[in-house]
Amino acid sequence: MTIFSILSWIALTLSITGIILNAKKIIYCWPVWIISDIFWIVVETHNNNLPQIILWFIFLFFNLYGLYCWTNERKNNRQYE
């Protein structure tokens, strides 16, 4: 088993964990997904798979944006408590 194969399994596990955390509305889904996206980018770069690399960069962007939105929403909600 190569390091990239192991990295793929870790990325898969993190991706699924991110989905579960998101379904439970736990903010830690975003950092988990961000780490997963970075792992997938590394794996797909090694595989020289440009469409997947682009896709994972898009996911990374939206996960960073999601983290930003959730963080700001939580800050705004605390102002009214």
N, C-alpha and C positions, 0 to 999 in steps of 0.2 A: 504494500500500500504506500503510495507516494504522499508527500506532504500536501500536494494539491488535492488529492483524494480525501485526505483527512480534513483539510480546510473546507471542502465541499460539504462534508457531513456536519461539520460545526456550523457552517452557514445555514444549512437546511434546518438544523435544530434551533438556531437563533431566529430564523424566519418564522417557524411555527410558534415558537415562544412569543414572538412579537404579536402574532395574530391573536393568540389567547389573551395576552395582556390587553390588547386593544379592545377585544370583545368585552372584557371586564372593566373597561374604561380606566385602566391604570396607566398613568403617564409614562412609566418606564418602558412602555412598548416602543417609544420613539428612539431612545438610545440603543435598545436592543436591535431594532431594525436598521439603524444607522451603521452599527458594527457589522451586521449581517450584509448590508449593501457593500461595504468596503471589502469584506471577504469575498463576495461574489465577483466584484470588480477584479480583484487579484486573480481569482481562479479563471475567469473568462479572458483576462489578459494573457495568462499563461496558455490558454487554449486558442488564442488568437481569433476570438469570436467577436468581431466588431459590433454586430447588431445587439448582442447581449451586453456588451460593455456599455453601449449607449443607453440601453434600457435600464441597467443598474445605476448609471449616473442620474437618469431621470428619476428613478425611485429614491435615490439618495437626496436629490434636491427636494422632492415632495415630502420626504420624511423630516428633513431639516425644517421645512416650512410648517409641517404639522406640529413639530415640537415647539416652534416659535408661537404658533397660534394657540396651542393648548396652554403654554406658559403664560402668555398675555391674558388669556381668558381667565385663568385662575387668579392672576393678579387683580384683574378688574372685578371679579366676583368677591374678592377679599375686601375691596374698598367699601362694599355695601354691607358688610357684616358688622 
